[in-house]
């Protein structure tokens, strides 16, 4: 009885996520989908800009919970975590630590991974493998793990990229350490290792969770496989071969689970695949390199259709609608270059790398924009966040908050 009372007290006193929060990479269900309904399409003058501020280096998506926005970026030689009032942009607290990460391909030295907020904790994973837990209320450091020293992963092309996934009392990362430290779960309140699994190198994709038969299941795209695991113990359920045919390649899109189907996508000659879930051996439904090959941004699903960017960023992409169950391309829109797609209700929010925000109905009969606006200068790579009708987007040096209510 006493233990139950203590548990109820802890739950009651813990800060809870609200319906409009965007607490992690790709939103509350890690699939780029918001349950919010947007207001009327904005006028030709564009949506109202509530606030903006300069930011440091990085491709990390801002995350929002409990009225706070967490920004993770590099300022000088320090990876920096800042809390802002989500409505006004007012600074609330800041924490930082030194970093020596240098990108070998001159694509920026800032963090790639997005923070995760769970209760009164914020988790960040830096480009050189520093995993931190911070207090959401005041920025105090709770714990820290140097995963580079602890697990000795291969360096990879662009540093550490995995956005932390919080599941129950575990923080799960695609680390790529060896031996048997490819995927690692840490105790959320202490940083202690709970379990380790596989010896695969890390990809640039982040893990996600699914429910199957009343059980939670973890899906992780590693450098060479789609791996399904029991998140409680780290037991591997299956490993499905999944790797581009060339060495100099990146698999970045997060697996999408739609009903009993799993959509996987990558560029570099690998393409897209839809699998039917099976606890031990998934069945391939279709696969093609000419349908919806996501280079770095994850597609979204609405009804029986997928919406996302097909092709390599440096070669120019096409925004496409694809039938989930058959792989048939329903429409394709060129000229937007690369970008990201977020779904709010039945509305697509397309943010191009040029900084243009486009709103359109998620419909298989054609791309029909109802509103467009330039919200950022060129070179946008990070996915946006959508919380309580406010869209937060960043490029290489600016963060903006625009009102879509």
Secondary structure, DSSP 4 states (H G I P E B T S, - for coil): -HHHHHHHHHHHHS----TT-B-STTTTTTSSEE-PPP-SPP-TT-SEEEEEEE--B--PPPEEETTEEEEEEEETTEEEEEEEETTT--EEEEEEEE-----TTSS-SS--SPPEEETTEEEEE-TT-EEEEEETTT--EEEEEEHHHHH-----SSS--PPPEEETTEEEEEEEETTTEEEEEEETTT--EEEEE--PPB-S---EEEEETTEEEEEEEBSSEEEEE-TTT--EEEEEE---SSSS----PPPEEETTEEEEEETTTTEEEEEE--SSSPEEEEEESSS---SSSPPEEETTEEEEEES-GGG--EEEEEETTT--EEEEE-SS-SEEEEEETTEEEEEETTSEEEEEE--TT---EEEEEE-S-S---S--EEETTEEEEE-SSEEEEEE--
